[in-house]
Amino acid sequence: MNPQIITRYLDELDPRKGPACAYLYDLNHLRSRASGLVSTLPGDCDLYYAIKANSDEPVLRALLGAMPGFEVASLAEIERVRAVDADVPVVFGGPGKTDDELEGALRLGVRLIHVESALQLRRLDRIAQRMDRRADVLLRVNPAYGLPGATLQMGGRPTQFGIDPAELPAVIALARDLPGVRVVGLHLHAGSNSLDADHHLALISRHIALAQQCRDEHGMALEWLNVGGGIGIDYADPRRTFDWPHFCAGLAQLLQERRPGCRIVLECGRFISADCGCYVAEVIDLKHNHGKHFAIVRGGTHHFRLPVSWQHNHPFIVVPNDTWPYPFRRPELTDTKLTICGELCTPKDVFAQEVTVPRMRVGDRIVFMLAGAYGWHISHHDFLSHPHPERVFVRSLCPDARATHE
């Protein structure tokens, strides 16, 4: 994201409102990044935004027109997309869809529903017939293989996701007898946070082979193949990035060789929106305890749960703040190893452990980068009833431009 957004926000901050605590989002950067990713893909591929990563209305509006569609995982997420656009393509995944959600998906014009079991298929057929509709369906499969190097393995082992490959022929056959549904392909999502483009290409090659087998041996229509998302961010070393240009060139070659005869869909969230946001938290105390140093910030994992959820040290920068309103000495550390913690009453409220900082003072601001995805949206906001952070969506840095605040 544009560092000037951080600088301007902190420069204009009113100290009378208390210590800094905010999410900042760069919507111009988000739209530019999304457009660049989409433009590099082969022509017979689509990149959908998985809104579970960040489903805020300004984010969705910024992505409209830059991406061909959105992936959702609940009725409420469908409604969020439809609140910003009535017609943009939507695909609907998730293992536990209720009847209300399936009905809502049909009513709100979802393009494809990813069905996860024979029972879910039967329920969808019953609802679609009652509504005089026919639902286009992708069967989600838990393949017999996983994604090497992925942080979260969602395929190739027992999980709650998808249909066992051994049951797939029977489910395809079942669908032929259900007039309310039309199976038009497969959905596979084998893992999350992959950083190796070649591993990801090898995975997609196996997905194509499975889809072609279902078409050739079991008569399944193959119009769409959703290969999932799972392209990741290296929080330990942000300079190490997934090689998107190499991946897209390899994907074009793979599709030319394999000729799947269908449209390929990828659905990414983190890879698109992580770099559009940061979380700002002001240091409110420095402590020394049993031989270790700790920085306590206004905020915590109730605002930004990702680091403790994934057990990593989240990347950050320290922005000096020379304002000190007290008559007594200002605590300060230099060239010191410390742990950055939040304000919660739990030892798990940690952003980074045993990291060395050149200088840190009470009142300085810590800016956690790569917080635009799976930050606020996966966090337990009201634990201990602390105030929520300010959330600022910046569309432009022009002097007369106005940011959206929540």
C-alpha positions in Angstrom: 0.0 0.0 0.0 1.0 3.6 -0.4 3.1 4.6 2.6 1.8 8.2 2.3 -1.5 7.0 3.5 0.1 5.9 6.8 2.1 9.2 7.1 -0.9 11.4 6.4 -3.2 9.5 8.9 -0.6 9.7 11.7 0.2 13.4 11.0 -3.5 14.3 11.1 -4.3 12.2 14.2 -5.8 14.1 17.1 -4.0 13.0 20.3 -7.1 14.0 22.3 -8.9 11.0 20.9 -6.4 8.7 22.7 -3.7 6.3 21.5 -3.7 5.4 17.8 -5.5 2.3 16.8 -6.8 1.9 13.3 -7.0 -0.1 10.1 -6.0 1.8 6.9 -6.9 0.5 3.5 -5.6 1.7 0.2 -8.4 1.1 -2.4 -6.5 2.5 -5.3 -3.7 0.0 -4.7 -6.2 -2.8 -4.3 -7.9 -2.1 -7.6 -4.6 -1.7 -9.4 -3.3 -4.9 -8.0 -6.4 -6.8 -8.9 -6.4 -5.5 -12.5 -2.8 -6.4 -12.9 -3.3 -10.0 -11.7 -6.4 -10.5 -13.9 -4.7 -9.1 -17.0 -1.8 -11.6 -16.8 -4.0 -14.7 -16.8 -4.5 -16.7 -19.9 -7.7 -15.8 -21.8 -9.7 -18.8 -20.9 -9.2 -18.3 -17.1 -11.0 -16.1 -14.5 -9.8 -14.8 -11.2 -12.6 -14.4 -8.6 -12.1 -12.5 -5.3 -12.8 -14.7 -2.2 -14.6 -12.1 -0.1 -14.0 -14.0 3.2 -10.6 -12.3 3.2 -12.1 -8.8 3.4 -15.8 -8.3 2.7 -16.1 -4.6 3.5 -18.4 -2.6 1.1 -15.6 -0.2 0.0 -13.4 -3.1 -0.8 -16.1 -4.8 -2.9 -16.9 -1.6 -4.7 -13.2 -1.0 -5.5 -13.0 -4.4 -7.1 -16.1 -4.1 -9.2 -15.1 -4.1 -12.8 -11.5 -5.0 -12.0 -12.4 -8.7 -11.3 -14.9 -10.9 -13.2 -16.6 -12.1 -10.1 -16.7 -12.9 -6.4 -16.6 -16.1 -4.3 -18.7 -16.3 -1.2 -19.3 -18.8 1.6 -22.6 -17.7 3.2 -25.9 -16.1 2.4 -24.8 -12.9 4.2 -21.8 -12.7 1.9 -24.0 -13.1 -1.1 -26.1 -10.3 0.2 -23.0 -8.1 0.7 -22.1 -8.6 -2.9 -25.6 -8.0 -4.2 -25.7 -4.8 -2.1 -23.0 -3.3 -4.3 -24.0 -4.9 -7.6 -27.1 -6.9 -8.7 -25.5 -8.7 -11.6 -21.8 -9.4 -11.0 -21.1 -13.2 -11.1 -21.0 -15.0 -7.8 -20.0 -18.5 -6.9 -21.1 -20.0 -3.6 -19.0 -22.5 -1.6 -18.9 -23.9 2.0 -19.5 -27.3 3.6 -22.5 -26.5 5.7 -25.1 -24.7 3.5 -28.6 -24.5 5.0 -31.8 -24.6 3.1 -32.3 -20.9 3.6 -28.8 -20.3 2.1 -29.5 -22.5 -0.9 -32.8 -20.8 -1.5 -31.2 -17.4 -1.1 -28.4 -18.3 -3.5 -31.0 -19.1 -6.2 -33.1 -16.1 -5.5 -30.2 -13.7 -5.7 -28.8 -15.1 -8.9 -25.7 -17.0 -7.9 -24.0 -18.3 -11.0 -22.6 -21.6 -9.6 -23.2 -23.5 -6.3 -20.3 -25.7 -5.1 -22.1 -28.8 -3.7 -20.2 -30.7 -1.0 -22.2 -34.0 -0.6 -25.0 -36.1 -2.1 -27.4 -34.9 0.6 -26.6 -31.3 -0.2 -27.2 -32.0 -3.9 -30.6 -33.6 -3.1 -31.6 -30.7 -0.8 -30.6 -28.2 -3.5 -32.6 -30.1 -6.2 -35.7 -30.1 -3.9 -35.4 -26.3 -3.3 -34.8 -25.5 -7.0 -37.8 -27.5 -8.1 -40.0 -25.8 -5.6 -38.8 -22.4 -7.0 -39.1 -23.6 -10.6 -35.4 -23.1 -11.1 -32.5 -25.3 -12.2 -29.2 -24.7 -10.3 -25.9 -25.0 -12.1 -23.6 -27.0 -9.8 -19.9 -27.7 -9.4 -19.2 -30.8 -7.3 -16.5 -30.1 -4.7 -14.1 -33.0 -4.4 -11.6 -33.7 -1.7 -8.9 -35.2 -4.0 -6.5 -38.0 -3.1 -3.6 -35.5 -3.3 -2.7 -32.4 -1.5 -0.7 -29.2 -2.1 3.0 -29.5 -1.1 4.1 -26.6 1.0 0.6 -25.2 1.8 0.2 -23.8 5.3 -3.3 -25.3 5.5 -3.9 -28.7 3.9 -7.6 -29.0 2.9 -7.3 -32.0 0.5 -5.5 -35.3 0.2 -6.4 -36.2 3.8 -9.6 -36.6 5.8 -11.4 -33.2 6.2 -14.9 -32.0 6.3 -14.6 -30.6 2.8 -15.9 -32.0 -0.4 -16.8 -35.4 -1.8 -14.6 -38.5 -1.4 -13.3 -39.4 -4.9 -14.6 -43.0 -4.4 -18.1 -41.6 -4.1 -17.9 -39.2 -7.1 -19.2 -41.5 -9.8 -22.3 -42.2 -7.8 -23.0 -38.5 -7.1 -22.5 -37.7 -10.8 -25.0 -40.5 -11.6 -27.4 -39.2 -9.0 -27.4 -35.7 -10.4 -28.8 -37.1 -13.8 -32.0 -38.1 -12.0 -32.5 -34.7 -10.3 -34.2 -32.2 -12.5 -33.5 -29.2 -10.3 -29.7 -29.4 -10.7 -27.2 -29.5 -13.5 -23.7 -30.6 -12.8 -21.3 -28.5 -15.0 -17.9 -29.3 -13.5 -15.8 -29.7 -10.4 -14.5 -27.5 -7.6 -11.2 -28.4 -5.9 -9.4 -26.5 -3.2 -6.5 -28.6 -1.8 -4.7 -26.1 0.4 -4.0 -22.5 1.4 -1.0 -20.2 1.4 1.0 -21.8 -1.3 4.2 -19.9 -2.2 5.6 -22.1 -5.0 4.3 -21.4 -8.5 5.5 -24.7 -9.9 3.8 -26.7 -7.1 0.6 -24.9 -7.8 0.9 -25.6 -11.6 1.4 -29.3 -10.8 -1.6 -29.3 -8.6 -3.8 -27.7 -11.3 -2.5 -30.3 -13.8 -3.8 -33.0 -11.5 -7.2 -31.2 -11.1 -7.5 -31.1 -14.9 -6.8 -34.8 -15.2 -9.5 -35.6 -12.5 -12.1 -33.4 -14.2 -11.4 -35.0 -17.6 -11.7 -38.4 -16.1 -15.1 -37.5 -14.7 -16.1 -36.3 -18.1 -14.7 -39.2 -20.2 -15.5 -42.1 -17.9 -18.7 -40.9 -16.1 -20.3 -38.6 -18.6 -20.1 -35.4 -16.4 -20.5 -32.2 -18.3 -17.3 -30.1 -18.0 -18.0 -26.4 -18.6 -16.2 -25.1 -15.5 -13.2 -26.2 -13.4 -12.7 -24.2 -10.3 -9.2 -24.9 -9.1 -9.6 -23.0 -5.8 -7.3 -20.4 -4.5 -4.6 -21.0 -1.9 -2.0 -18.6 -3.4 -0.3 -17.2 -0.4 1.7 -14.5 1.4 5.0 -15.1 3.2 4.5 -13.1 6.4 8.0 -14.2 7.7 9.7 -12.8 4.6 7.4 -10.5 2.6 10.1 -10.1 0.0 9.5 -13.7 -1.0 6.5 -13.6 -3.2 4.5 -16.1 -5.3 5.8 -15.7 -8.8 2.5 -14.7 -10.5 4.0 -14.0 -14.0 5.8 -17.4 -14.0 2.6 -19.1 -12.8 0.5 -17.4 -15.6 3.0 -18.3 -18.3 3.1 -21.9 -17.0 -0.7 -22.1 -16.8 -1.0 -21.0 -20.4 1.4 -23.7 -21.5 -0.4 -26.3 -19.3 -3.8 -25.4 -20.8 -2.4 -25.6 -24.3 -1.0 -29.1 -23.6 -3.9 -30.5 -21.6 -6.8 -28.8 -23.5 -9.4 -29.2 -20.7 -12.2 -27.8 -22.9 -13.7 -25.7 -20.1 -13.2 -22.4 -18.3 -10.7 -22.4 -15.5 -11.6 -20.3 -12.4 -9.2 -19.4 -9.5 -10.6 -17.8 -6.3 -8.1 -15.9 -4.3 -8.5 -13.6 -1.3 -5.3 -13.1 0.7 -3.2 -12.8 -2.5 -5.4 -10.0 -3.8 -6.1 -7.9 -0.7 -3.4 -8.5 2.0 -1.2 -5.7 0.7 -4.0 -3.1 0.6 -4.2 -2.7 4.3 -2.3 -2.2 7.5 -3.1 -2.2 11.2 -1.8 0.7 13.4 -1.4 0.3 17.1 0.3 2.8 19.5 2.7 1.6 22.2 1.2 2.3 25.6 3.8 0.6 27.8 7.2 -1.1 27.8 7.9 -3.7 30.4 10.7 -5.9 31.6 9.5 -9.2 33.1 11.6 -12.3 34.1 14.5 -11.2 31.8 12.3 -10.5 28.8 11.1 -7.2 27.3 7.5 -6.5 26.2 5.8 -3.8 24.3 2.1 -3.3 25.1 -0.1 -1.7 22.4 -3.5 -0.1 22.3 -5.3 -2.9 20.4 -4.6 -6.6 20.1 -5.6 -9.8 18.5 -9.3 -9.1 19.1 -8.7 -6.6 16.3 -6.0 -8.5 14.3 -6.1 -12.2 15.1 -4.1 -13.5 12.1 -0.6 -13.6 13.8 -1.7 -15.6 16.8 -4.0 -17.8 14.6 -1.1 -18.7 12.2 1.6 -18.5 14.9 3.9 -16.2 13.1 5.7 -13.0 13.8 3.8 -10.4 11.8 5.9 -7.9 9.8 5.8 -4.4 11.1 7.5 -1.0 11.1 7.9 1.4 13.9 6.8 5.0 13.2 8.3 7.5 15.7 6.0 9.8 17.5 7.8 12.7 19.3 4.8 13.8 21.3 5.1 13.0 25.0 2.4 14.7 27.2 3.7 13.6 30.6 6.2 15.4 33.0 8.0 12.2 33.8 10.6 10.2 31.8 9.5 8.5 28.6 10.3 4.7 28.6 12.5 3.7 25.7 14.4 0.7 24.4 17.2 0.6 21.8 18.6 -2.4 19.9 16.5 -4.7 22.1 14.8 -8.0 21.6 11.2 -7.8 22.7 7.7 -9.3 22.3 4.8 -7.1 21.0 1.5 -7.8 22.9 -2.0 -6.4 22.9 -4.2 -5.1 25.7 -6.1 -8.4 26.4 -6.0 -10.4 29.6 -4.5 -13.5 27.9 -0.8 -14.5 27.3 -1.9 -15.4 23.7 -2.5 -11.8 22.7 0.8 -11.6 20.8 1.7 -10.1 17.4 5.5 -10.9 17.3 7.8 -12.7 19.7 11.4 -11.9 20.5 12.0 -9.5 17.6 14.8 -7.0 17.7 13.9 -3.3 17.2 16.5 -0.5 16.8 14.4 1.9 18.9 11.0 1.9 20.5 9.4 4.4 22.9 6.0 4.5 24.6 3.9 6.6 22.2 5.5 5.3 19.0 3.2 3.7 16.5 3.6 0.1 15.3 2.3 -0.4 11.8 1.6 -4.1 11.0 1.7 -4.5 7.2 -0.1 -7.0 5.0 -3.2 -6.7 7.1 -5.8 -6.2 4.4 -6.9 -9.8 4.4 -8.0 -12.0 7.3 -7.4 -9.2 9.7 -10.5 -7.5 11.2 -12.8 -10.1 9.6 -11.6 -13.2 11.5 -11.1 -11.4 14.8 -13.2 -11.6 18.0 -14.0 -7.9 18.1 -15.9 -7.6 21.4 -13.8 -9.8 23.7 -13.4 -7.6 26.9 -15.4 -4.9 25.2 -12.5 -2.7 24.3 -13.2 0.0 21.7 -13.0 -1.0 18.1 -10.2 0.4 15.9 -11.0 3.2 13.5 -11.3 1.8 10.0 -10.3 4.2 7.2 -10.7 3.4 3.5 -8.7 5.7 1.3 -9.5 6.1 -2.4 -7.2 9.0 -3.3 -4.4 11.1 -1.8 -5.6 14.3 -3.6 -5.9 17.2 -1.1 -9.7 17.4 -1.6 -10.3 13.6 -1.5 -12.3 12.3 1.4 -11.6 8.9 3.1 -14.4 6.6 4.3 -14.3 6.1 8.1 -16.0 3.4 10.1 
